[in-house]
Amino acid sequence: MHRIITRDPVSGGELIVTRLECPESGIVIEGQFSLGWIGRLTPEQLEFVELLVKNRGNIQKLAAELEIAYNTARARLDEIVTALGGTPESDGRPERRQILDRLAAKEISVEDAMRLMKS
């Protein structure tokens, strides 16, 4: 079985599903079905989301598993958030979650984290 293709390889446009089939029962359903949020992500982004869920949202563990820097993992997550219509946590002021993530990744000291939380 092949991995799902989420975008038209020629135009980059959205794909729709027109046939669903259950090999066990032989039932076939035909129509036009949206891929939903999954259709907005690339196969690589879907793989990242899968690993993120398997790691229970722990970006530090995910980065270690992928053997990439924590900041690279955060950047990939921000790309996924943007693809899904959200806005990444970057309004110029560090958010509480970002500060705690940076502290967990040992990018900043406890003192720096406390100072950033107060500002």
KOLKE-370013 format. One record per atom (N, C-alpha, C): residue number from 0; x, y, z. Coordinates in Angstrom, 1 decimal. Example, Ala and Ser with C-alpha at 12.3 -4.5 7.8 and 13.67 -1.06 7.14 Angstrom:
<pts>
(0, (13.2, -5.7, 7.8))
(0, (12.3, -4.5, 7.8))
(0, (13.2, -3.3, 7.8))
(1, (12.8, -2.2, 7.1))
(1, (13.7, -1.1, 7.1))
(1, (12.9, 0.0, 7.9))
</pts>
This chain:
<pts>
(0, (0.8, -1.2, 0.0))
(0, (0.0, 0.0, 0.0))
(0, (0.9, 1.2, 0.0))
(1, (0.5, 2.3, -0.7))
(1, (1.3, 3.5, -0.8))
(1, (0.8, 4.5, 0.2))
(2, (1.8, 5.4, 0.6))
(2, (1.4, 6.5, 1.5))
(2, (0.4, 7.5, 0.8))
(3, (-0.3, 8.2, 1.5))
(3, (-1.3, 9.1, 0.9))
(3, (-0.6, 10.3, 0.3))
(4, (-1.1, 10.7, -0.9))
(4, (-0.6, 11.8, -1.6))
(4, (-1.6, 13.0, -1.2))
(5, (-1.1, 14.1, -0.7))
(5, (-2.0, 15.1, -0.3))
(5, (-2.2, 16.3, -1.2))
(6, (-1.3, 16.4, -2.2))
(6, (-1.4, 17.5, -3.2))
(6, (-1.2, 17.0, -4.6))
(7, (-1.8, 17.7, -5.6))
(7, (-1.6, 17.3, -7.0))
(7, (-0.1, 17.6, -7.3))
(8, (0.6, 16.5, -7.8))
(8, (2.0, 16.7, -8.1))
(8, (2.3, 17.6, -9.2))
(9, (1.3, 17.9, -10.1))
(9, (1.5, 18.8, -11.2))
(9, (1.2, 20.3, -10.8))
(10, (0.0, 20.5, -10.3))
(10, (-0.4, 21.9, -10.0))
(10, (-0.2, 22.3, -8.6))
(11, (-0.1, 21.3, -7.7))
(11, (0.0, 21.6, -6.3))
(11, (-1.3, 21.8, -5.6))
(12, (-2.4, 21.6, -6.4))
(12, (-3.8, 21.9, -5.9))
(12, (-4.2, 20.8, -5.0))
(13, (-5.4, 21.0, -4.3))
(13, (-6.0, 20.1, -3.4))
(13, (-6.5, 18.9, -4.1))
(14, (-6.3, 17.7, -3.6))
(14, (-6.8, 16.5, -4.1))
(14, (-8.1, 16.1, -3.3))
(15, (-9.0, 15.4, -4.0))
(15, (-10.2, 14.9, -3.3))
(15, (-10.2, 13.4, -3.4))
(16, (-10.8, 12.7, -2.5))
(16, (-11.0, 11.3, -2.6))
(16, (-12.3, 11.0, -3.2))
(17, (-12.3, 10.1, -4.2))
(17, (-13.5, 9.8, -4.9))
(17, (-14.0, 8.3, -4.7))
(18, (-13.2, 7.5, -4.0))
(18, (-13.6, 6.1, -3.8))
(18, (-13.0, 5.6, -2.5))
(19, (-13.8, 5.0, -1.7))
(19, (-13.4, 4.4, -0.5))
(19, (-13.8, 2.9, -0.6))
(20, (-12.9, 2.0, -0.2))
(20, (-13.2, 0.6, -0.3))
(20, (-12.7, -0.2, 0.9))
(21, (-13.5, -1.1, 1.3))
(21, (-13.1, -2.0, 2.4))
(21, (-12.8, -3.4, 1.9))
(22, (-11.5, -3.7, 1.8))
(22, (-11.1, -5.0, 1.2))
(22, (-11.8, -6.2, 2.0))
(23, (-12.0, -6.1, 3.3))
(23, (-12.6, -7.1, 4.1))
(23, (-14.0, -7.4, 3.7))
(24, (-14.8, -6.4, 3.5))
(24, (-16.2, -6.6, 3.2))
(24, (-16.6, -6.5, 1.8))
(25, (-15.7, -5.8, 1.0))
(25, (-16.0, -5.6, -0.4))
(25, (-16.8, -4.3, -0.6))
(26, (-17.2, -3.6, 0.4))
(26, (-18.0, -2.4, 0.3))
(26, (-17.2, -1.3, -0.4))
(27, (-17.8, -0.7, -1.4))
(27, (-17.2, 0.5, -2.1))
(27, (-18.1, 1.7, -2.0))
(28, (-17.6, 2.8, -1.6))
(28, (-18.3, 4.0, -1.5))
(28, (-17.7, 5.0, -2.4))
(29, (-18.5, 5.6, -3.4))
(29, (-18.0, 6.5, -4.3))
(29, (-18.6, 7.9, -4.1))
(30, (-17.9, 9.0, -4.3))
(30, (-18.4, 10.3, -4.1))
(30, (-17.2, 11.3, -4.2))
(31, (-17.4, 12.4, -3.6))
(31, (-16.3, 13.4, -3.5))
(31, (-16.1, 13.7, -2.0))
(32, (-14.9, 13.3, -1.5))
(32, (-14.6, 13.5, -0.1))
(32, (-13.4, 14.3, 0.1))
(33, (-13.4, 15.3, 1.0))
(33, (-12.3, 16.1, 1.3))
(33, (-11.3, 15.4, 2.2))
(34, (-10.0, 15.7, 2.0))
(34, (-9.0, 15.1, 2.9))
(34, (-8.9, 15.9, 4.2))
(35, (-9.7, 17.0, 4.3))
(35, (-9.7, 17.9, 5.5))
(35, (-8.4, 18.5, 5.8))
(36, (-8.0, 18.6, 7.0))
(36, (-6.8, 19.2, 7.4))
(36, (-5.6, 18.4, 6.9))
(37, (-5.7, 17.1, 6.7))
(37, (-4.6, 16.3, 6.3))
(37, (-4.2, 16.7, 4.9))
(38, (-5.2, 17.1, 4.0))
(38, (-4.9, 17.6, 2.7))
(38, (-4.1, 18.8, 2.6))
(39, (-4.0, 19.6, 3.7))
(39, (-3.2, 20.8, 3.7))
(39, (-1.8, 20.6, 4.0))
(40, (-1.4, 19.4, 4.4))
(40, (0.0, 19.1, 4.8))
(40, (0.7, 18.2, 3.8))
(41, (2.0, 18.4, 3.7))
(41, (2.8, 17.5, 2.9))
(41, (3.0, 16.2, 3.6))
(42, (3.4, 15.2, 2.8))
(42, (3.7, 13.9, 3.5))
(42, (4.7, 14.0, 4.6))
(43, (5.7, 14.9, 4.4))
(43, (6.7, 15.1, 5.4))
(43, (6.1, 15.7, 6.7))
(44, (5.2, 16.7, 6.5))
(44, (4.6, 17.3, 7.6))
(44, (3.7, 16.3, 8.3))
(45, (3.0, 15.4, 7.6))
(45, (2.2, 14.4, 8.2))
(45, (3.0, 13.4, 9.1))
(46, (4.2, 13.1, 8.6))
(46, (5.1, 12.2, 9.3))
(46, (5.5, 12.9, 10.6))
(47, (5.8, 14.2, 10.5))
(47, (6.2, 15.0, 11.7))
(47, (5.1, 15.0, 12.7))
(48, (3.9, 15.2, 12.3))
(48, (2.7, 15.2, 13.2))
(48, (2.6, 13.9, 13.8))
(49, (2.7, 12.8, 13.1))
(49, (2.6, 11.5, 13.6))
(49, (3.6, 11.3, 14.7))
(50, (4.9, 11.7, 14.5))
(50, (5.9, 11.5, 15.5))
(50, (5.6, 12.4, 16.7))
(51, (5.1, 13.6, 16.5))
(51, (4.8, 14.5, 17.6))
(51, (3.7, 13.9, 18.5))
(52, (2.7, 13.3, 17.9))
(52, (1.7, 12.6, 18.7))
(52, (2.3, 11.4, 19.4))
(53, (3.1, 10.6, 18.8))
(53, (3.7, 9.5, 19.4))
(53, (4.6, 9.9, 20.6))
(54, (5.2, 11.1, 20.5))
(54, (6.0, 11.6, 21.6))
(54, (5.2, 12.5, 22.6))
(55, (3.9, 12.4, 22.5))
(55, (2.9, 13.1, 23.3))
(55, (3.2, 14.6, 23.4))
(56, (3.5, 15.2, 22.2))
(56, (3.7, 16.6, 22.1))
(56, (5.0, 17.1, 22.7))
(57, (5.9, 16.2, 23.1))
(57, (7.2, 16.6, 23.6))
(57, (8.2, 16.9, 22.4))
(58, (8.4, 18.2, 22.2))
(58, (9.2, 18.6, 21.0))
(58, (10.6, 18.2, 21.2))
(59, (11.1, 18.3, 22.5))
(59, (12.5, 17.9, 22.7))
(59, (12.8, 16.5, 22.4))
(60, (11.9, 15.6, 22.8))
(60, (12.0, 14.1, 22.5))
(60, (11.9, 13.9, 21.0))
(61, (11.0, 14.6, 20.4))
(61, (10.9, 14.5, 18.9))
(61, (12.1, 14.9, 18.2))
(62, (12.7, 16.0, 18.6))
(62, (13.9, 16.5, 18.0))
(62, (15.1, 15.5, 18.2))
(63, (15.1, 14.9, 19.3))
(63, (16.2, 13.9, 19.6))
(63, (16.0, 12.7, 18.7))
(64, (14.7, 12.2, 18.6))
(64, (14.4, 11.1, 17.7))
(64, (14.8, 11.3, 16.2))
(65, (14.5, 12.6, 15.8))
(65, (14.8, 12.9, 14.4))
(65, (16.3, 13.4, 14.2))
(66, (17.0, 13.5, 15.3))
(66, (18.4, 13.9, 15.3))
(66, (18.5, 15.3, 14.6))
(67, (17.6, 16.2, 15.1))
(67, (17.6, 17.6, 14.6))
(67, (17.7, 18.5, 15.8))
(68, (18.0, 19.7, 15.6))
(68, (18.1, 20.7, 16.7))
(68, (16.6, 21.0, 17.1))
(69, (16.5, 21.3, 18.4))
(69, (15.2, 21.7, 19.0))
(69, (14.6, 22.8, 18.2))
(70, (15.4, 23.9, 17.9))
(70, (14.8, 25.0, 17.1))
(70, (14.4, 24.6, 15.7))
(71, (15.0, 23.7, 15.1))
(71, (14.6, 23.2, 13.8))
(71, (13.2, 22.5, 13.9))
(72, (13.0, 21.7, 15.0))
(72, (11.8, 21.0, 15.2))
(72, (10.7, 22.1, 15.5))
(73, (11.0, 23.1, 16.2))
(73, (10.0, 24.2, 16.5))
(73, (9.6, 24.9, 15.2))
(74, (10.6, 25.1, 14.3))
(74, (10.4, 25.8, 13.1))
(74, (9.4, 24.9, 12.2))
(75, (9.7, 23.6, 12.2))
(75, (8.8, 22.7, 11.4))
(75, (7.4, 22.7, 11.9))
(76, (7.3, 22.7, 13.2))
(76, (5.9, 22.8, 13.8))
(76, (5.2, 24.1, 13.5))
(77, (6.0, 25.2, 13.5))
(77, (5.4, 26.5, 13.1))
(77, (4.9, 26.5, 11.6))
(78, (5.7, 25.8, 10.7))
(78, (5.3, 25.6, 9.3))
(78, (3.9, 24.9, 9.2))
(79, (3.8, 23.8, 10.1))
(79, (2.6, 23.0, 10.1))
(79, (1.4, 23.9, 10.6))
(80, (1.6, 24.6, 11.7))
(80, (0.6, 25.5, 12.2))
(80, (0.1, 26.5, 11.1))
(81, (1.1, 27.1, 10.4))
(81, (0.7, 28.0, 9.3))
(81, (-0.1, 27.3, 8.2))
(82, (0.4, 26.1, 7.8))
(82, (-0.3, 25.4, 6.8))
(82, (-1.8, 25.1, 7.2))
(83, (-2.0, 24.9, 8.5))
(83, (-3.4, 24.6, 9.0))
(83, (-4.2, 25.9, 9.3))
(84, (-3.6, 27.1, 8.9))
(84, (-4.3, 28.3, 9.0))
(84, (-4.1, 29.0, 10.4))
(85, (-3.2, 28.5, 11.2))
(85, (-3.0, 29.2, 12.5))
(85, (-1.8, 30.1, 12.3))
(86, (-1.5, 30.8, 13.4))
(86, (-0.3, 31.7, 13.5))
(86, (0.7, 31.2, 14.5))
(87, (1.9, 31.0, 14.2))
(87, (2.9, 30.6, 15.1))
(87, (3.1, 31.6, 16.3))
(88, (3.6, 31.1, 17.4))
(88, (3.8, 31.9, 18.6))
(88, (5.0, 32.8, 18.4))
(89, (4.8, 33.9, 17.6))
(89, (6.0, 34.8, 17.4))
(89, (5.4, 36.2, 17.2))
(90, (4.9, 36.8, 18.2))
(90, (4.4, 38.2, 18.1))
(90, (5.4, 39.2, 18.6))
(91, (6.7, 38.7, 18.6))
(91, (7.7, 39.6, 19.1))
(91, (8.0, 39.5, 20.6))
(92, (7.0, 38.9, 21.4))
(92, (7.2, 38.7, 22.8))
(92, (7.1, 37.2, 23.1))
(93, (8.1, 36.7, 23.8))
(93, (8.1, 35.2, 24.0))
(93, (6.9, 34.8, 24.8))
(94, (6.2, 33.8, 24.4))
(94, (5.1, 33.3, 25.1))
(94, (5.6, 32.3, 26.2))
(95, (4.8, 32.1, 27.2))
(95, (5.1, 31.3, 28.3))
(95, (5.6, 29.9, 27.9))
(96, (4.8, 29.3, 26.9))
(96, (5.1, 27.9, 26.5))
(96, (6.5, 27.9, 25.8))
(97, (6.8, 29.0, 25.0))
(97, (8.1, 29.0, 24.3))
(97, (9.2, 29.1, 25.3))
(98, (9.0, 29.9, 26.4))
(98, (10.0, 30.1, 27.4))
(98, (10.3, 28.7, 28.1))
(99, (9.2, 28.0, 28.4))
(99, (9.4, 26.7, 29.1))
(99, (10.0, 25.7, 28.2))
(100, (9.7, 25.8, 26.9))
(100, (10.3, 24.9, 25.9))
(100, (11.8, 25.1, 25.8))
(101, (12.2, 26.4, 25.8))
(101, (13.6, 26.8, 25.7))
(101, (14.3, 26.3, 26.9))
(102, (13.7, 26.5, 28.1))
(102, (14.3, 26.0, 29.4))
(102, (14.5, 24.5, 29.4))
(103, (13.4, 23.8, 28.9))
(103, (13.5, 22.3, 28.9))
(103, (14.6, 21.9, 27.9))
(104, (14.9, 22.6, 26.8))
(104, (15.9, 22.3, 25.9))
(104, (17.3, 22.8, 26.3))
(105, (17.3, 23.4, 27.5))
(105, (18.6, 23.9, 28.1))
(105, (19.2, 25.0, 27.3))
(106, (18.3, 25.7, 26.5))
(106, (18.8, 26.9, 25.7))
(106, (19.0, 28.1, 26.6))
(107, (18.2, 28.2, 27.7))
(107, (18.3, 29.3, 28.6))
(107, (18.4, 28.8, 30.0))
(108, (18.9, 29.6, 30.9))
(108, (19.0, 29.2, 32.3))
(108, (17.6, 29.5, 33.0))
(109, (17.5, 29.0, 34.3))
(109, (16.3, 29.2, 35.0))
(109, (16.1, 30.7, 35.3))
(110, (17.2, 31.4, 35.6))
(110, (17.2, 32.8, 35.8))
(110, (16.7, 33.6, 34.6))
(111, (17.2, 33.2, 33.4))
(111, (16.7, 33.8, 32.2))
(111, (15.2, 33.6, 32.0))
(112, (14.8, 32.4, 32.3))
(112, (13.4, 32.0, 32.1))
(112, (12.5, 32.9, 33.0))
(113, (13.0, 33.0, 34.3))
(113, (12.2, 33.8, 35.2))
(113, (12.1, 35.3, 34.8))
(114, (13.2, 35.8, 34.3))
(114, (13.3, 37.2, 33.8))
(114, (12.3, 37.4, 32.6))
(115, (12.3, 36.4, 31.7))
(115, (11.5, 36.5, 30.5))
(115, (10.0, 36.4, 30.9))
(116, (9.7, 35.5, 31.9))
(116, (8.3, 35.4, 32.3))
(116, (7.8, 36.7, 32.9))
(117, (8.6, 37.4, 33.6))
(117, (8.2, 38.7, 34.2))
(117, (8.0, 39.8, 33.2))
(118, (8.7, 39.7, 32.1))
(118, (8.6, 40.8, 31.2))
(118, (7.4, 40.7, 30.3))
</pts>
